[in-house]
């Protein structure tokens, strides 16, 4: 798949993929074998960096082909009730793209991310139809090109409709319709509980204890099992893989609501009859209550950019 980027991208680091043959030759300069280094990484899940004596690498990037394309983020706003606070927003988001049509067939994307898109629209309708509105406004966004590298959400953060300084929190839905199950994604990396029929993962809560407190308090009315296991897993870099991440880079409390990987992830078998609609409805009730609290509270949520830093 060709690399893609948006105009004005903040990331300027070139990415280069080399063949196994070249990698083996480079690592041999350190007196080691590539398979040995890979086994060490797999065993400990820690870096196995070594110096390569006498090796110099010159990289020259050249685009063989460049094509421009345009897509669209879809945005709606439900205005808040407070004359002063309605200029601030809580974002409820998801992405509506998937992997489309390939020679082998079509990717339905029922869970990834039909479930999240439906969730955003359902909550927009719920907040819009309520005769009472919270103090802050709610911004509902379904982003384009998430599967190509979070391009839609990165673009929004570069060109926000409401200043990021007035964006108080993000509830991001990406795959909220299935029961988590062991898969090639998770094999050997993390343990999946046998029964996840009432469970949702909340990813990134270590960056905002305030956010976590609100979700847990409101969940007392809903009764889901909340899992934070992905905050302690480093190999898959889960928190950085969905549309909340560009907001978090701007120190906004932004979390991923996620029912987890399964064997149909990014497969043509991700079809609608496998959706757990009962659990999905509970997730949306919890998100409604949480979003209302975020939008109506007198105290904005705090974001902790480096929760692992030692405290004085």
C-alpha positions as a Markdown table, in Angstrom:
| # | Residue | x | y | z |
|---|---|---|---|---|
| 1 | Unk | 0.0 | 0.0 | 0.0 |
| 2 | Unk | 1.5 | 3.4 | -0.9 |
| 3 | Unk | 2.4 | 5.8 | 1.8 |
| 4 | Unk | 0.0 | 8.7 | 2.1 |
| 5 | Unk | 0.2 | 12.1 | 3.9 |
| 6 | Unk | -1.6 | 15.3 | 4.2 |
| 7 | Unk | -0.4 | 18.8 | 3.2 |
| 8 | Unk | 1.2 | 20.6 | 6.1 |
| 9 | Unk | 2.0 | 17.3 | 7.9 |
| 10 | Unk | 4.0 | 17.9 | 11.0 |
| 11 | Unk | 5.9 | 14.6 | 10.7 |
| 12 | Unk | 8.9 | 14.9 | 8.4 |
| 13 | Unk | 10.8 | 11.7 | 9.3 |
| 14 | Unk | 11.3 | 9.5 | 6.2 |
| 15 | Unk | 10.3 | 5.8 | 6.6 |
| 16 | Unk | 12.4 | 3.2 | 4.7 |
| 17 | Unk | 11.8 | -0.5 | 4.4 |
| 18 | Unk | 14.8 | -2.7 | 3.5 |
| 19 | Unk | 14.8 | -6.3 | 2.3 |
| 20 | Unk | 15.8 | -9.2 | 4.6 |
| 21 | Unk | 19.0 | -9.6 | 2.7 |
| 22 | Unk | 20.1 | -6.0 | 3.2 |
| 23 | Unk | 19.1 | -6.1 | 6.9 |
| 24 | Unk | 21.1 | -9.3 | 7.4 |
| 25 | Unk | 24.2 | -7.7 | 5.8 |
| 26 | Unk | 24.0 | -4.6 | 8.0 |
| 27 | Unk | 23.6 | -6.6 | 11.2 |
| 28 | Unk | 26.4 | -9.0 | 10.3 |
| 29 | Unk | 28.8 | -6.0 | 10.7 |
| 30 | Unk | 28.1 | -6.3 | 14.4 |
| 31 | Unk | 28.9 | -10.0 | 14.4 |
| 32 | Unk | 25.3 | -11.0 | 14.9 |
| 33 | Unk | 22.6 | -12.6 | 12.9 |
| 34 | Unk | 19.3 | -10.9 | 12.1 |
| 35 | Unk | 17.3 | -13.9 | 13.3 |
| 36 | Unk | 19.2 | -13.8 | 16.6 |
| 37 | Unk | 18.4 | -10.1 | 17.2 |
| 38 | Unk | 14.7 | -10.7 | 16.2 |
| 39 | Unk | 14.4 | -13.6 | 18.7 |
| 40 | Unk | 15.8 | -11.5 | 21.5 |
| 41 | Unk | 13.3 | -8.7 | 20.8 |
| 42 | Unk | 10.4 | -11.3 | 20.6 |
| 43 | Unk | 11.5 | -12.9 | 23.9 |
| 44 | Unk | 11.9 | -9.7 | 26.0 |
| 45 | Unk | 9.7 | -7.2 | 24.0 |
| 46 | Unk | 12.5 | -4.6 | 24.6 |
| 47 | Unk | 14.9 | -3.0 | 22.1 |
| 48 | Unk | 18.1 | -4.9 | 21.1 |
| 49 | Unk | 20.0 | -2.1 | 19.6 |
| 50 | Unk | 23.7 | -2.6 | 18.6 |
| 51 | Unk | 26.3 | -0.5 | 17.0 |
| 52 | Unk | 27.2 | -1.4 | 13.4 |
| 53 | Unk | 31.0 | -0.7 | 13.1 |
| 54 | Unk | 32.1 | 0.7 | 9.8 |
| 55 | Unk | 28.6 | 0.9 | 8.4 |
| 56 | Unk | 27.4 | 4.2 | 6.8 |
| 57 | Unk | 24.0 | 4.4 | 5.1 |
| 58 | Unk | 22.9 | 7.2 | 2.8 |
| 59 | Unk | 19.2 | 7.5 | 2.1 |
| 60 | Unk | 17.8 | 9.4 | -0.9 |
| 61 | Unk | 14.0 | 9.5 | -1.1 |
| 62 | Unk | 12.4 | 10.1 | -4.5 |
| 63 | Unk | 8.7 | 9.9 | -5.3 |
| 64 | Unk | 8.3 | 7.7 | -8.3 |
| 65 | Unk | 4.6 | 8.8 | -8.5 |
| 66 | Unk | 2.6 | 11.5 | -6.8 |
| 67 | Unk | -1.2 | 11.7 | -6.9 |
| 68 | Unk | -3.5 | 14.1 | -5.1 |
| 69 | Unk | -6.8 | 13.1 | -3.7 |
| 70 | Unk | -9.5 | 14.8 | -1.7 |
| 71 | Unk | -11.9 | 13.4 | 0.9 |
| 72 | Unk | -14.1 | 14.9 | 3.6 |
| 73 | Unk | -14.6 | 14.9 | 7.3 |
| 74 | Unk | -18.3 | 15.1 | 8.3 |
| 75 | Unk | -19.0 | 17.4 | 11.2 |
| 76 | Unk | -22.1 | 18.4 | 13.1 |
| 77 | Unk | -22.5 | 20.6 | 16.2 |
| 78 | Unk | -25.2 | 20.6 | 18.9 |
| 79 | Unk | -25.0 | 24.0 | 20.6 |
| 80 | Unk | -24.7 | 24.2 | 24.3 |
| 81 | Unk | -27.1 | 26.1 | 26.6 |
| 82 | Unk | -24.7 | 28.4 | 28.5 |
| 83 | Unk | -24.0 | 31.7 | 26.8 |
| 84 | Unk | -20.4 | 31.7 | 27.9 |
| 85 | Unk | -19.5 | 28.0 | 27.8 |
| 86 | Unk | -21.2 | 27.1 | 24.5 |
| 87 | Unk | -18.1 | 28.3 | 22.7 |
| 88 | Unk | -16.3 | 25.3 | 24.2 |
| 89 | Unk | -16.8 | 21.8 | 22.8 |
| 90 | Unk | -16.7 | 18.1 | 23.6 |
| 91 | Unk | -15.8 | 16.0 | 20.6 |
| 92 | Unk | -17.5 | 12.6 | 19.9 |
| 93 | Unk | -15.8 | 11.0 | 16.9 |
| 94 | Unk | -15.2 | 7.9 | 14.8 |
| 95 | Unk | -13.9 | 7.2 | 11.3 |
| 96 | Unk | -16.1 | 6.1 | 8.4 |
| 97 | Unk | -13.5 | 4.7 | 6.0 |
| 98 | Unk | -12.2 | 1.2 | 5.8 |
| 99 | Unk | -10.2 | -0.8 | 3.2 |
| 100 | Unk | -12.7 | -0.8 | 0.4 |
| 101 | Unk | -12.6 | -2.9 | -2.7 |
| 102 | Unk | -9.7 | -5.1 | -3.6 |
| 103 | Unk | -9.2 | -7.7 | -6.3 |
| 104 | Unk | -9.9 | -10.4 | -3.7 |
| 105 | Unk | -13.2 | -8.8 | -2.7 |
| 106 | Unk | -14.8 | -6.2 | -0.5 |
| 107 | Unk | -14.1 | -5.3 | 3.1 |
| 108 | Unk | -17.5 | -4.7 | 4.8 |
| 109 | Unk | -16.0 | -3.1 | 7.9 |
| 110 | Unk | -19.1 | -3.6 | 10.1 |
| 111 | Unk | -17.1 | -3.3 | 13.3 |
| 112 | Unk | -14.2 | -1.3 | 11.9 |
| 113 | Unk | -15.7 | 1.2 | 11.8 |
| 114 | Unk | -19.4 | 0.9 | 10.9 |
| 115 | Unk | -20.0 | 0.4 | 14.6 |
| 116 | Unk | -18.3 | 3.6 | 15.6 |
| 117 | Unk | -19.9 | 5.7 | 12.8 |
| 118 | Unk | -23.3 | 4.5 | 13.8 |
| 119 | Unk | -22.4 | 5.3 | 17.4 |
| 120 | Unk | -21.5 | 8.9 | 16.6 |
| 121 | Unk | -24.7 | 9.5 | 14.6 |
| 122 | Unk | -26.9 | 7.9 | 17.3 |
| 123 | Unk | -25.4 | 10.1 | 20.0 |
| 124 | Unk | -25.8 | 13.2 | 17.7 |
| 125 | Unk | -29.5 | 12.4 | 17.3 |
| 126 | Unk | -29.9 | 11.8 | 21.1 |
| 127 | Unk | -28.3 | 15.1 | 22.1 |
| 128 | Unk | -30.0 | 17.0 | 19.3 |
| 129 | Unk | -33.5 | 15.7 | 20.3 |
| 130 | Unk | -33.1 | 16.3 | 24.0 |
| 131 | Unk | -35.1 | 19.4 | 25.1 |
| 132 | Unk | -32.4 | 20.1 | 27.7 |
| 133 | Unk | -28.8 | 20.8 | 26.5 |
| 134 | Unk | -25.6 | 20.7 | 28.5 |
| 135 | Unk | -23.7 | 23.9 | 29.0 |
| 136 | Unk | -21.0 | 23.3 | 26.4 |
| 137 | Unk | -21.5 | 22.4 | 22.8 |
| 138 | Unk | -20.9 | 18.9 | 21.4 |
| 139 | Unk | -19.1 | 18.4 | 18.1 |
| 140 | Unk | -19.8 | 15.2 | 16.3 |
| 141 | Unk | -17.2 | 14.1 | 13.7 |
| 142 | Unk | -16.7 | 11.2 | 11.5 |
| 143 | Unk | -13.2 | 11.4 | 10.0 |
| 144 | Unk | -12.0 | 10.2 | 6.7 |
| 145 | Unk | -8.8 | 8.3 | 5.9 |
| 146 | Unk | -8.1 | 6.8 | 9.4 |
| 147 | Unk | -7.0 | 3.6 | 7.8 |
| 148 | Unk | -4.4 | 5.6 | 5.7 |
| 149 | Unk | -2.8 | 7.0 | 8.8 |
| 150 | Unk | -5.3 | 9.1 | 10.8 |
| 151 | Unk | -5.2 | 11.6 | 7.9 |
| 152 | Unk | -8.7 | 13.0 | 8.6 |
| 153 | Unk | -8.2 | 13.7 | 12.3 |
| 154 | Unk | -4.7 | 15.1 | 11.7 |
| 155 | Unk | -6.2 | 17.5 | 9.2 |
| 156 | Unk | -9.0 | 18.5 | 11.6 |
| 157 | Unk | -6.5 | 19.2 | 14.4 |
| 158 | Unk | -4.6 | 21.4 | 11.9 |
| 159 | Unk | -7.8 | 23.2 | 10.9 |
| 160 | Unk | -10.2 | 22.9 | 13.8 |
| 161 | Unk | -13.7 | 24.3 | 13.5 |
| 162 | Unk | -13.5 | 25.2 | 17.2 |
| 163 | Unk | -10.1 | 26.3 | 18.6 |
| 164 | Unk | -8.3 | 23.5 | 20.3 |
| 165 | Unk | -7.9 | 25.7 | 23.3 |
| 166 | Unk | -11.6 | 25.4 | 23.8 |
| 167 | Unk | -11.8 | 21.6 | 23.0 |
| 168 | Unk | -12.3 | 20.0 | 26.4 |
| 169 | Unk | -12.4 | 16.2 | 25.7 |
| 170 | Unk | -12.7 | 13.6 | 23.0 |
| 171 | Unk | -14.8 | 10.4 | 23.1 |
| 172 | Unk | -13.5 | 8.4 | 20.1 |
| 173 | Unk | -15.3 | 5.3 | 18.9 |
| 174 | Unk | -13.3 | 2.8 | 16.8 |
| 175 | Unk | -14.7 | -0.7 | 16.9 |
| 176 | Unk | -17.4 | -0.8 | 19.6 |
| 177 | Unk | -19.5 | -3.6 | 18.2 |
| 178 | Unk | -17.8 | -6.9 | 18.9 |
| 179 | Unk | -16.6 | -9.2 | 21.7 |
| 180 | Unk | -12.9 | -9.2 | 22.0 |
| 181 | Unk | -11.3 | -12.5 | 21.1 |
| 182 | Unk | -7.8 | -13.9 | 20.6 |
| 183 | Unk | -6.4 | -13.2 | 17.2 |
| 184 | Unk | -3.2 | -12.9 | 15.2 |
| 185 | Unk | -3.0 | -9.3 | 16.4 |
| 186 | Unk | -2.8 | -10.3 | 20.1 |
| 187 | Unk | -1.2 | -13.7 | 20.0 |
| 188 | Unk | 1.7 | -13.9 | 22.5 |
| 189 | Unk | 1.3 | -10.2 | 23.4 |
| 190 | Unk | -1.7 | -9.9 | 25.7 |
| 191 | Unk | -4.1 | -12.2 | 27.5 |
| 192 | Unk | -7.8 | -11.9 | 26.4 |
| 193 | Unk | -10.4 | -12.9 | 29.0 |
| 194 | Unk | -12.6 | -15.8 | 28.1 |
| 195 | Unk | -15.8 | -13.8 | 28.4 |
| 196 | Unk | -15.8 | -10.3 | 26.9 |
| 197 | Unk | -19.6 | -10.0 | 26.1 |
| 198 | Unk | -20.0 | -7.1 | 28.6 |
| 199 | Unk | -16.6 | -5.6 | 28.3 |
| 200 | Unk | -15.2 | -2.4 | 26.8 |
| 201 | Unk | -11.6 | -1.2 | 26.6 |
| 202 | Unk | -10.9 | 2.4 | 27.5 |
| 203 | Unk | -7.5 | 3.3 | 26.0 |
| 204 | Unk | -5.5 | 6.2 | 27.3 |
| 205 | Unk | -7.1 | 6.9 | 30.6 |
| 206 | Unk | -3.7 | 7.1 | 32.3 |
| 207 | Unk | -3.4 | 10.5 | 30.6 |
| 208 | Unk | -6.4 | 11.8 | 32.5 |
| 209 | Unk | -7.5 | 10.5 | 35.9 |
| 210 | Unk | -10.4 | 13.0 | 35.7 |
| 211 | Unk | -11.7 | 11.4 | 32.6 |
| 212 | Unk | -11.4 | 8.0 | 34.2 |
| 213 | Unk | -13.3 | 9.1 | 37.3 |
| 214 | Unk | -16.2 | 10.4 | 35.2 |
| 215 | Unk | -16.5 | 7.2 | 33.2 |
| 216 | Unk | -16.4 | 5.0 | 36.2 |
| 217 | Unk | -19.0 | 7.1 | 38.1 |
| 218 | Unk | -21.4 | 7.0 | 35.1 |
| 219 | Unk | -20.8 | 3.4 | 34.5 |
| 220 | Unk | -22.5 | 2.7 | 37.9 |
| 221 | Unk | -25.7 | 3.4 | 36.0 |
| 222 | Unk | -24.9 | 1.2 | 33.0 |
| 223 | Unk | -22.9 | -1.8 | 34.4 |
| 224 | Unk | -20.3 | -2.5 | 31.7 |
| 225 | Unk | -17.0 | -4.2 | 32.6 |
| 226 | Unk | -14.3 | -1.6 | 32.0 |
| 227 | Unk | -10.8 | -2.8 | 31.0 |
| 228 | Unk | -7.7 | -0.6 | 30.9 |
| 229 | Unk | -5.3 | -3.4 | 29.8 |
| 230 | Unk | -4.2 | -1.7 | 26.6 |
| 231 | Unk | -2.6 | 1.2 | 28.6 |
| 232 | Unk | 0.0 | -1.3 | 29.9 |
| 233 | Unk | 0.8 | -3.0 | 26.6 |
| 234 | Unk | 3.6 | -1.5 | 24.5 |
| 235 | Unk | 4.2 | -3.8 | 21.6 |
| 236 | Unk | 1.0 | -3.0 | 19.6 |
| 237 | Unk | 1.1 | 0.8 | 20.4 |
| 238 | Unk | -2.7 | 0.8 | 20.5 |
| 239 | Unk | -3.3 | 4.3 | 21.8 |
| 240 | Unk | -1.5 | 5.8 | 18.8 |
| 241 | Unk | -3.6 | 4.0 | 16.3 |
| 242 | Unk | -6.9 | 5.8 | 16.2 |
| 243 | Unk | -8.3 | 9.3 | 15.8 |
| 244 | Unk | -8.0 | 10.4 | 19.4 |
| 245 | Unk | -4.3 | 10.5 | 19.1 |
| 246 | Unk | -3.9 | 13.8 | 17.1 |
| 247 | Unk | -5.9 | 15.5 | 19.8 |
| 248 | Unk | -3.8 | 14.0 | 22.6 |
| 249 | Unk | -0.7 | 15.4 | 20.9 |
| 250 | Unk | -2.2 | 18.8 | 21.7 |
| 251 | Unk | -2.8 | 17.9 | 25.4 |
| 252 | Unk | -6.5 | 17.4 | 25.1 |
| 253 | Unk | -8.0 | 14.5 | 27.2 |
| 254 | Unk | -8.8 | 12.2 | 24.3 |
| 255 | Unk | -9.6 | 8.5 | 24.7 |
| 256 | Unk | -10.3 | 5.5 | 22.5 |
| 257 | Unk | -13.5 | 3.5 | 23.3 |
| 258 | Unk | -12.8 | 0.0 | 21.9 |
| 259 | Unk | -14.3 | -3.4 | 22.2 |
| 260 | Unk | -11.1 | -5.0 | 21.0 |
| 261 | Unk | -9.5 | -7.1 | 18.3 |
| 262 | Unk | -11.0 | -10.3 | 17.0 |
| 263 | Unk | -10.1 | -12.7 | 14.1 |
| 264 | Unk | -12.2 | -10.7 | 11.7 |
| 265 | Unk | -10.1 | -7.5 | 12.2 |
| 266 | Unk | -9.2 | -6.0 | 8.8 |
| 267 | Unk | -10.7 | -9.1 | 7.1 |
| 268 | Unk | -13.5 | -9.5 | 4.6 |
| 269 | Unk | -15.4 | -11.4 | 7.3 |
| 270 | Unk | -16.1 | -8.3 | 9.4 |
| 271 | Unk | -19.8 | -8.5 | 8.7 |
| 272 | Unk | -22.8 | -7.0 | 10.4 |
| 273 | Unk | -24.4 | -10.2 | 11.8 |
| 274 | Unk | -21.5 | -10.6 | 14.2 |
| 275 | Unk | -22.2 | -7.3 | 15.9 |
| 276 | Unk | -23.2 | -7.5 | 19.6 |
| 277 | Unk | -25.9 | -4.8 | 19.4 |
| 278 | Unk | -27.0 | -5.2 | 23.1 |
| 279 | Unk | -23.5 | -4.4 | 24.3 |
| 280 | Unk | -23.1 | -1.6 | 21.7 |
| 281 | Unk | -26.3 | 0.0 | 23.1 |
| 282 | Unk | -24.9 | -0.1 | 26.6 |
| 283 | Unk | -21.6 | 1.5 | 25.4 |
| 284 | Unk | -23.6 | 4.3 | 23.8 |
| 285 | Unk | -25.6 | 4.9 | 27.0 |
| 286 | Unk | -22.4 | 5.2 | 28.9 |
| 287 | Unk | -20.9 | 7.5 | 26.3 |
| 288 | Unk | -24.0 | 9.7 | 26.4 |
| 289 | Unk | -23.8 | 10.1 | 30.2 |
| 290 | Unk | -20.1 | 10.7 | 30.1 |
| 291 | Unk | -20.3 | 13.2 | 27.3 |
| 292 | Unk | -23.1 | 15.0 | 29.1 |
| 293 | Unk | -20.9 | 15.3 | 32.2 |
| 294 | Unk | -17.9 | 16.5 | 30.2 |
| 295 | Unk | -20.1 | 19.1 | 28.5 |
| 296 | Unk | -21.9 | 20.3 | 31.7 |
| 297 | Unk | -19.3 | 20.2 | 34.4 |
| 298 | Unk | -17.9 | 23.4 | 35.8 |
| 299 | Unk | -14.4 | 22.0 | 36.0 |
| 300 | Unk | -12.5 | 21.1 | 32.8 |
| 301 | Unk | -10.7 | 17.8 | 32.6 |
| 302 | Unk | -6.9 | 17.7 | 33.2 |
| 303 | Unk | -4.5 | 16.1 | 30.8 |
| 304 | Unk | -1.2 | 14.6 | 32.0 |
| 305 | Unk | 1.2 | 14.5 | 29.0 |
| 306 | Unk | 3.7 | 12.3 | 30.7 |
| 307 | Unk | 2.1 | 10.1 | 33.4 |
| 308 | Unk | 5.2 | 8.0 | 33.9 |
| 309 | Unk | 7.3 | 11.0 | 34.9 |
| 310 | Unk | 8.5 | 10.9 | 38.5 |
| 311 | Unk | 6.5 | 13.2 | 40.9 |
| 312 | Unk | 8.4 | 15.8 | 43.0 |
